Amino acid sequence: MDSLIITDNWRYPTTLLCIYGFFSTVKPLEPFLIPYLTGPDKNLTNLEEPDGTQSYGQVLLQLWRDFRCCYSSRQLVYWSVWWAMATCGYNQTVNYVQVLWEHVQPAQNFSIYNGGVEAASTLLSAATAYGIGFTEVRWEQWGELALGGFSGLGAASLFIMTFTGNIWVCYSGYVVFKCLYMLLITIAMYQIAADLSMERYALVFGANNFGALALQTIITSVVVDSRGLGLAIIPQFTIYASYFSVIAVVFTLRGLYSIWRYPLAFQSNSSVLTNSVC
């Protein structure tokens, strides 16, 4: 009887769906988990406690030590903060853009091309991410400024999408926004991975994704949920565009400050990070 009550309660299936969604998000990180947990510095294969208590305790302690070591790099922290914040905003946009398109141009009045736009934006985003690999830029010096500048362009695209009455302009804004995000997330992943050993990719990438999902949960609860503000689609996207504007301002100012304050320190900082790879 108790099991029936629990099953009928909406919290139980919702929790299961959230857990499934989280682990499906971090699934691409699985190839790094085994090398991380069985690396020579862990020595986990020698832990043979019958109850497993000491083994789990040492695993958690090692995870915490590695976490502190990885995030001791200020540069990595900045890239990770952008990753979490931008991914949160990107996920919100992608999840609710179909509702915005329906608002701009109702399906009963127009032959919709939502699927084609999604496919085209994905292909163009992949091409953009691939093409950035052929550019020669000192991202350790100009990266934060690039995060701010391109995030500003993404915010402008969202504002255009929000307030236009033309569905094709809305489609174009979405394509531009998605390409900009994929461009920056590729750069961010590269910059973070450059300062880490491969065994720690899962730890840092997973922590960044977890931060993004936590922020997304908060924004959804406050902005979208009926028990929060329960805003309509236009106010929602106004908030998302403003959110990216804040990201753009913060990282632009940070990038300008870094370039002005430490014009000769980038190379030395880079060498320090290289020598202290976790």
C-alpha positions in Angstrom: 0.0 0.0 0.0 2.9 2.4 0.9 4.6 1.6 -2.3 1.4 2.6 -4.2 1.2 5.9 -2.4 4.8 6.7 -3.2 4.4 5.7 -6.8 1.3 7.8 -7.2 3.1 10.8 -5.7 4.5 13.1 -8.5 7.7 13.7 -6.6 8.9 10.1 -7.1 8.7 9.9 -10.9 10.0 13.5 -11.1 13.0 12.6 -9.0 13.7 9.6 -11.2 13.5 11.6 -14.4 15.9 14.3 -12.9 18.4 11.6 -12.0 18.1 10.0 -15.4 18.5 13.4 -17.1 21.6 14.3 -15.1 23.4 11.0 -15.8 22.4 11.1 -19.4 24.0 14.5 -19.6 27.4 13.4 -18.1 27.4 10.1 -20.0 30.0 11.3 -22.6 32.4 11.6 -19.7 32.3 7.8 -18.9 35.5 7.0 -20.9 37.5 9.2 -18.5 36.0 7.7 -15.3 37.9 4.4 -15.3 41.3 5.9 -16.0 40.6 8.5 -13.3 39.6 6.0 -10.6 42.2 3.4 -11.4 45.2 5.7 -12.0 48.5 4.9 -10.4 48.2 7.7 -7.9 44.9 6.3 -6.5 46.1 2.8 -5.6 42.5 1.8 -5.3 43.1 -1.8 -6.4 45.0 -2.4 -3.1 42.1 -1.4 -0.9 40.4 -4.6 0.1 38.5 -3.8 3.2 35.6 -6.3 3.7 33.0 -3.7 4.4 34.3 -1.2 1.9 34.2 1.7 4.3 37.9 2.6 4.1 37.8 2.3 0.3 34.9 4.7 -0.2 36.4 7.1 2.3 39.7 7.2 0.5 38.0 7.6 -2.8 36.0 10.6 -1.5 39.1 12.1 0.1 41.1 11.7 -3.2 38.2 13.3 -5.1 38.2 16.3 -2.8 42.0 16.6 -3.0 41.9 16.4 -6.8 39.0 18.9 -6.9 41.0 21.4 -4.8 44.1 20.9 -6.9 42.3 21.4 -10.2 40.4 24.5 -9.2 43.4 26.0 -7.6 44.1 27.5 -11.0 42.4 30.9 -11.2 42.3 30.7 -15.0 40.5 27.3 -14.9 38.0 28.7 -12.4 37.1 31.6 -14.7 36.6 29.3 -17.7 34.6 26.9 -15.5 32.3 29.7 -14.2 31.6 30.8 -17.7 30.9 27.2 -18.7 28.4 26.6 -15.9 26.6 30.0 -16.4 26.5 29.9 -20.2 25.5 26.3 -20.4 22.6 27.0 -18.0 21.4 29.8 -20.2 21.9 27.8 -23.4 19.9 24.9 -22.1 17.0 27.2 -21.0 17.0 28.7 -24.5 17.0 25.4 -26.3 14.3 24.0 -24.1 11.8 26.8 -24.6 12.7 28.2 -28.1 9.9 26.1 -29.7 7.4 27.9 -27.5 8.8 31.2 -28.6 8.6 30.2 -32.3 5.0 29.3 -31.8 4.3 32.7 -30.2 6.0 34.5 -33.0 4.3 32.5 -35.8 1.5 30.1 -34.8 1.7 26.8 -36.5 -1.8 27.0 -37.9 -1.0 30.1 -39.8 2.4 29.1 -41.2 4.3 26.1 -42.6 6.8 25.7 -39.8 10.4 24.8 -40.3 11.4 24.2 -36.7 13.0 20.8 -37.4 15.0 22.1 -40.4 16.2 25.1 -38.4 17.4 22.8 -35.6 19.2 20.6 -38.1 20.8 23.6 -39.8 21.9 25.2 -36.6 23.5 21.9 -35.4 25.4 21.5 -38.6 26.6 25.1 -38.6 27.5 24.9 -35.0 29.6 21.8 -35.7 31.3 23.6 -38.6 32.0 26.6 -36.4 33.5 24.5 -33.6 35.6 22.6 -36.1 36.8 25.8 -37.8 38.0 27.4 -34.6 40.7 24.8 -34.4 42.4 26.3 -37.4 42.7 29.8 -35.8 45.9 30.8 -34.0 44.9 32.9 -31.0 46.5 33.2 -27.5 43.3 32.2 -25.7 45.1 32.4 -22.3 45.5 36.2 -23.0 42.4 37.0 -25.0 40.1 34.2 -23.9 38.1 36.1 -21.2 37.6 39.1 -23.5 36.4 36.7 -26.2 34.0 35.1 -23.7 32.6 38.5 -22.9 32.4 39.8 -26.5 30.8 36.7 -28.0 28.4 36.3 -25.0 27.3 39.9 -25.8 26.6 38.9 -29.4 24.6 35.9 -28.1 22.6 38.2 -25.8 21.9 40.5 -28.8 20.6 37.5 -30.8 18.3 36.6 -27.9 16.9 40.1 -27.7 16.3 40.1 -31.4 14.5 36.7 -31.2 12.4 38.0 -28.3 11.1 41.2 -29.8 10.9 40.4 -33.5 7.7 39.6 -35.2 9.3 37.9 -38.2 9.8 34.2 -37.8 12.7 34.1 -40.2 14.6 36.7 -38.1 13.8 34.6 -35.1 15.2 31.5 -36.8 18.3 33.4 -37.8 18.9 34.7 -34.3 18.7 31.2 -32.9 21.2 29.9 -35.4 23.6 32.7 -34.6 23.1 32.2 -30.8 23.7 28.4 -31.0 26.9 28.8 -33.2 28.3 31.3 -30.8 27.7 29.1 -27.8 29.3 26.0 -29.5 32.3 28.2 -30.6 32.9 29.3 -27.0 32.2 26.0 -25.3 34.8 24.4 -27.6 37.4 27.0 -26.7 36.5 26.6 -23.0 36.8 22.8 -23.1 40.2 23.1 -24.8 41.5 25.7 -22.4 40.4 23.6 -19.3 41.7 20.4 -20.7 45.1 21.9 -21.5 45.8 22.5 -17.8 44.7 19.0 -16.7 45.8 15.4 -17.0 43.3 13.2 -18.9 42.3 11.3 -15.7 40.8 14.5 -14.3 38.7 15.5 -17.3 35.6 13.6 -15.8 36.0 15.3 -12.5 36.2 18.9 -13.8 33.8 18.5 -16.7 31.3 16.7 -14.5 31.6 19.5 -11.8 31.0 22.2 -14.4 28.0 20.4 -15.9 26.6 19.9 -12.4 27.0 23.6 -11.7 25.1 24.3 -14.9 22.3 22.0 -14.0 22.0 23.4 -10.5 21.7 26.9 -11.9 19.2 25.7 -14.5 17.1 24.2 -11.8 17.0 27.4 -9.9 16.1 29.5 -12.9 13.4 27.1 -14.0 11.9 27.1 -10.5 11.9 30.9 -10.2 11.1 32.0 -13.8 9.1 29.1 -15.4 7.4 27.2 -12.6 3.9 28.2 -11.7 4.9 28.2 -8.0 7.5 30.8 -8.9 7.0 33.8 -11.2 5.3 31.6 -13.9 6.3 34.1 -16.6 5.0 34.0 -20.2 7.4 33.2 -23.0 8.4 36.8 -23.9 9.3 37.8 -20.3 11.2 34.5 -20.0 13.4 35.2 -23.0 13.9 38.8 -21.9 15.4 37.4 -18.7 17.5 34.9 -20.7 18.9 37.7 -22.9 19.5 39.9 -19.9 21.3 36.9 -18.2 23.7 36.6 -21.1 24.2 40.4 -21.0 25.3 40.1 -17.4 27.8 37.3 -18.4 29.0 39.5 -21.3 29.6 42.6 -19.1 31.4 40.6 -16.3 33.7 38.8 -18.6 34.4 41.7 -20.9 35.4 43.8 -17.9 37.4 41.0 -16.5 39.2 40.5 -19.8 40.0 44.2 -20.2 41.3 44.4 -16.7 43.5 41.3 -17.2 45.0 42.7 -20.4 45.6 46.2 -18.8 46.8 45.0 -15.4 49.0 42.1 -16.4 50.2 42.7 -20.0 53.5 40.9 -19.4 52.3 38.2 -17.0 50.4 35.9 -19.4 53.4 33.9 -20.5 54.7 33.4 -17.0 51.3 32.4 -15.7 50.9 30.0 -18.6 54.2 28.3 -17.7 53.2 28.1 -14.0 49.9 26.4 -15.0 51.8 24.0 -17.3 54.2 23.1 -14.5 51.4 22.5 -12.0 49.1 20.4 -14.0 46.9 18.2 -11.7 
